[in-house]
Each structure stands twice: as C-alpha cells, then as structure tokens.
C-alpha cells in the first residue's frame, strides 16, 4: 500500500525510483542536516576514484550517478529520518523492482511511513507543551524549507545532466516533502508545485506524451501549476479519445491531431494555435461560494482571443 492513490483502470506503469543511496543518514550523528551532503559526496568521490582507477566505469557516468546517490542519501532519507525522529534504513523504503534485480522505491511512498509520521506528530502534540511542540515544529520546518530550496535548485541543474535516475529521485523528494508539509500544517508553508522549468515536471510531461497525450494541451501547466502528487496521478492516466486521436506528431506549439472524425484546419503551414486558459483559482472560488462559473470568449481590438 502507498500514501498516494493511483488510477485503477490504467495500464500505465507506476514509477519506481532506483535505490542508489550508499551513505546512511543518522539524526544522532556528529554532522547535522546541512553538513551531511558534503560527507556523503566525499564518500561518493572516493568510490569514483577507486572505480575509475580500476577501470570499472567512466568518470562522466560516475559523477552523475554519485551526485544522485548523495542527494538520495541526504535529501530523501535525511528528510524522512528527521521528520520521523529516527534513523531510517534504506531497505525500509525499498522493494524488489519488477523489471530488474535491484531494489527500488515506489514513487507514491510506502503507506507505513505516513502512518508512523502522523502518529509521531500526533503524540508530540498530545505529550508536549505548546511551546515545546512549536520548538520541535520550528526545527523540522527549518530543515523542510532548506531542503525545498535545495531540491528546486537541483531540479533546475538536472535539466543539463540528462539523467532520469537523478530526476526520479528529485521527484520522489517533492512527493516526500508534500507529506512532511502536511504534518507541519501545509496552510502555513509554501509547498512546491509543478513548473515547466523543472526537470521533474518535464519528466512527467514526457511520460504523458509517451502515453498518447497531446504535447500542446499540456501547456495548461504554465497557467495552472499543481502539486506533484496530483500531477503524478494525472500523468498515470491515458488521455481521453486515445483510440480516435493520434497526437504523436504534435508539438508544444501546435496540435496536429489526426482523428477518425476530424482533422485540424490551419490557415497556413506556420500557423501557431493560441492557448486560452480558464483561471482555475477563480473557478474554484466561485464554486466554493455556491456560484456557477461562466466563461466568455471575445476578440480584442487587436484581434487577440480573450477569456
């Protein structure tokens, strides 16, 4: 069982993140959360040097893999351990990969972690004074905010590394941070949402395009970002009308759908279709207040489409 839901009627395989962390995080160790990355990266560097000198692997591949390993050891298992208040062994999160001999982690996070995490913070809330509980919360919040900034920076860096393993690890950290934000009271925290500049978002978009979605239709993410667990759920669905429409030739600028019912008619070969996006926040506000949202499309004096 997992923390986050998955569509029942889908043949899209779930993402399993490779377990490549090699340094055990310890909340009782001599190094704190901020210092751990250097220790983990130093350990990985020593392993690179040993492997390269023995002719086992190339330096370029080793660097990317070692960076991903250190980040998983630090940001994933470090945050998971700090939030839970105990050292978590790597194997507790991992299971056998159906497609290979190596251990991997279900991106949706094992359900046992959420149960233990919520139970711990409920117990702290009941057993500590308000001041003591707030001190505990402030300590974890500091780690959360630091990790959030770091994973976004790493996510931007990952664009140039072309390493899906690293990107999947970063995506798993976004999912984990969402859970931690919940026990810290997500109403007072900024929770990372999808952004088209982040490698994690691009990976899920590629997943959707591979499974038949129109790349142009996914431009809605620019105007309507969502939390990563929600986008992961959406990316696990097949598109509507998948048997009637072929979007394999579409780009982010233009839909070239071929359908049994109709084909698009463009004025010129260079035609760039214009996206008109409904403001989701305003729609939600209207519905929440008991109203019925109405949308009207008009043309501006300059000929632009306006909503």
Residue pairs with C-beta under 8 A, 6 or more apart in sequence:
1 110
1 111
2 106
2 108
2 109
2 110
2 111
3 108
3 109
3 110
3 111
3 113
3 114
3 179
4 108
4 109
4 175
4 229
4 232
4 233
5 108
5 233
6 14
6 108
6 233
6 236
7 233
7 236
7 237
10 236
10 237
10 238
11 238
12 207
12 211
12 235
12 236
12 237
12 238
14 106
14 107
14 108
14 236
15 107
15 168
15 171
15 207
15 232
16 97
16 98
16 99
16 104
16 105
16 106
16 107
17 104
17 105
17 106
17 107
17 168
17 169
17 171
17 172
18 97
18 102
18 103
18 104
18 105
18 165
18 168
18 169
19 72
19 90
19 93
19 94
19 102
19 103
19 104
19 105
20 65
20 68
20 69
20 72
20 165
20 169
21 69
21 72
21 73
21 76
21 77
21 90
22 43
22 44
22 47
22 69
22 73
23 39
23 40
23 43
23 44
23 69
23 70
23 73
23 74
24 73
24 77
24 87
24 89
24 90
25 36
25 73
25 74
25 77
25 78
25 81
25 87
25 88
26 81
26 87
27 81
27 82
27 85
27 86
27 87
28 87
29 36
31 39
33 78
33 82
33 143
33 146
33 147
34 146
36 73
36 74
36 78
37 70
37 71
37 74
40 69
40 70
40 73
40 74
41 66
41 67
41 70
43 70
44 66
44 67
44 69
44 70
45 66
47 66
48 59
48 62
48 63
48 66
51 57
51 62
52 58
52 59
52 62
64 161
64 163
64 166
65 163
65 165
67 161
67 166
68 163
68 165
68 166
68 169
71 154
71 166
71 169
71 170
71 173
72 169
75 147
75 150
75 151
75 154
75 173
76 169
76 172
76 173
76 176
77 88
77 90
77 93
78 143
78 147
79 143
79 144
79 147
79 173
79 176
79 177
79 180
80 88
80 93
80 113
80 176
81 87
81 88
82 140
82 143
83 117
83 140
83 179
83 180
83 183
84 113
84 116
84 117
84 120
85 120
90 103
91 103
92 110
93 105
93 109
93 110
93 113
94 103
94 104
94 105
95 103
95 104
95 105
95 106
96 103
96 104
97 103
97 104
105 172
107 168
107 171
107 172
107 175
107 232
108 175
108 229
108 232
109 172
109 175
109 176
109 179
113 179
114 179
117 179
117 180
117 183
118 183
121 183
124 133
124 136
125 133
128 136
137 184
137 185
140 180
140 184
141 184
141 189
144 177
144 180
144 181
144 184
144 189
145 189
147 173
147 177
148 177
148 190
148 192
151 170
151 173
151 174
151 177
151 192
152 192
152 198
154 166
154 170
155 167
155 170
155 198
155 199
155 200
156 197
156 198
156 199
158 166
158 167
158 170
158 199
158 200
159 197
159 198
159 199
159 202
164 203
166 199
167 199
167 200
167 202
167 203
168 203
170 199
170 200
171 200
171 203
171 204
171 228
171 232
174 192
174 200
174 228
175 228
175 229
175 232
177 191
177 192
178 191
178 192
178 227
178 228
178 229
181 189
181 191
191 227
192 227
192 228
193 225
193 226
193 227
193 228
194 200
194 201
194 204
194 221
194 225
194 226
194 227
194 228
194 231
195 201
195 225
196 202
196 205
196 221
196 222
200 228
201 221
201 231
204 231
204 232
204 235
205 215
205 218
205 221
205 235
207 235
208 218
208 234
208 235
208 239
209 215
209 218
209 247
211 235
211 238
211 239
212 238
212 239
212 242
212 247
212 248
213 239
213 247
214 239
214 245
214 247
214 250
214 255
214 257
215 247
215 250
215 251
215 252
216 250
216 251
216 252
216 253
216 254
216 255
216 273
216 275
217 247
217 255
218 252
219 252
219 275
220 275
220 277
221 231
222 277
223 275
223 277
223 279
224 277
224 280
226 234
239 245
239 247
241 259
244 259
244 260
244 261
245 257
245 258
245 259
246 257
246 258
246 259
247 255
247 256
247 257
249 256
249 258
250 256
250 257
253 272
253 273
254 266
254 271
254 272
254 273
255 264
255 273
256 264
257 263
257 264
266 273
274 304
274 305
276 297
276 305
276 306
276 307
277 307
278 295
278 307
279 307
282 293
283 293
286 292
286 293
287 293
295 307
296 307
297 305
297 306
297 307
298 305
298 306
299 305
299 306
300 306
